[in-house]
Amino acid sequence: MTTFLPKDVQAGLDAARKKSLKKSSKLRVEVDGHSFRVLKFREDGFSLDVENAPRLRGLVDLYDGGRHLSQCLIVASEEEGDLMHYEFKRATAASERAPVDFYRGENAPVALITQDS
């Protein structure tokens, strides 16, 4: 049995697969004011469409919709078909609150109430 497909059929299948990946992913990477849709995400990195993404390198922000997930230091690792794979050198989780440099007790007061007489 042969597994040969005509070029136009193979191109159509590749386009449908890429469209499905874009539709299912809400993750995106932002760098220098540009945003790129993440097609595949792994623990050690992610993949972008090779046509739309340049060979990124350095500090990027990773978002899930409008929620900031992490700030990552990345490097382009390899190109595989129509995907460009990037690896994390560092991925720091984003936080909504500023970190504190002291221990905050579980039952600690959240405010000081004073009485003006």
C-alpha positions in Angstrom: 0.0 0.0 0.0 1.3 3.4 -0.9 1.3 6.5 1.4 1.9 9.0 -1.4 -0.4 12.1 -1.4 -0.5 14.7 -4.1 1.1 18.0 -3.1 -2.1 20.0 -3.1 -3.8 17.4 -0.9 -0.9 17.4 1.5 -0.9 21.2 1.6 -4.6 21.2 2.4 -4.1 18.7 5.2 -1.3 20.8 6.7 -3.3 24.0 6.5 -6.3 22.3 8.2 -4.0 21.0 11.0 -2.5 24.5 11.5 -5.9 26.1 11.6 -7.1 23.6 14.2 -4.0 24.3 16.4 -4.6 28.0 16.2 -8.2 27.7 17.1 -7.6 25.4 20.1 -4.8 27.5 21.7 -5.4 30.6 23.8 -1.8 31.0 24.7 0.2 33.8 23.1 3.7 35.3 23.4 4.3 39.0 23.4 7.7 40.6 22.6 8.5 44.2 21.6 4.8 45.0 21.2 4.1 42.1 18.8 1.9 39.1 19.7 2.3 35.6 18.4 -0.1 32.6 18.9 1.4 29.6 20.6 0.5 26.5 18.7 2.0 23.9 21.0 3.1 24.2 24.6 5.5 21.9 26.5 7.1 22.1 30.0 10.4 23.0 28.5 9.1 25.3 25.7 6.6 26.1 23.0 6.1 26.2 19.3 5.0 29.0 17.0 4.1 29.1 13.3 7.3 29.5 11.4 5.7 31.9 8.8 4.5 34.5 11.3 7.2 34.3 14.0 10.8 35.5 13.6 13.6 33.6 15.2 12.9 35.0 18.7 15.5 35.1 21.4 15.6 36.8 24.8 12.9 37.9 27.2 9.2 37.3 26.3 5.9 37.4 28.1 3.5 34.4 28.0 -0.2 35.1 28.3 -3.3 32.8 28.5 -5.9 35.1 27.0 -5.6 38.3 29.1 -3.9 36.6 32.1 -0.1 37.1 32.4 1.3 33.6 33.1 5.0 34.1 33.1 8.0 36.0 31.9 10.4 33.7 30.0 13.9 33.8 28.7 13.9 31.8 25.4 16.1 30.6 22.6 15.0 29.2 19.2 15.9 25.5 19.2 14.8 23.9 15.9 12.5 24.2 12.9 10.2 21.2 12.3 8.0 21.5 9.2 5.9 24.6 9.6 6.6 25.0 13.4 9.5 26.7 15.1 10.3 25.3 18.5 11.6 27.5 21.3 13.1 26.4 24.6 12.9 28.1 28.0 16.2 29.1 29.6 14.2 30.6 32.4 10.4 30.9 33.1 9.4 33.0 36.1 5.7 32.8 37.1 3.9 36.2 37.1 2.2 37.4 40.2 -0.6 39.9 40.7 0.8 41.1 44.0 4.3 42.5 44.7 6.4 40.1 46.8 6.9 40.9 50.4 10.3 40.6 52.2 8.8 39.6 55.6 6.7 36.8 57.0 3.0 37.6 57.0 1.1 35.6 59.7 -2.1 33.8 58.9 -4.1 35.8 61.4 -2.2 39.1 61.0 -4.3 42.3 60.7 -4.8 43.7 57.3 -5.2 47.3 58.4 -4.8 49.6 61.5 -7.9 51.2 62.8 -7.4 54.4 64.9 -9.8 56.3 67.0 -9.9 60.0 66.5 -11.4 61.7 69.6 
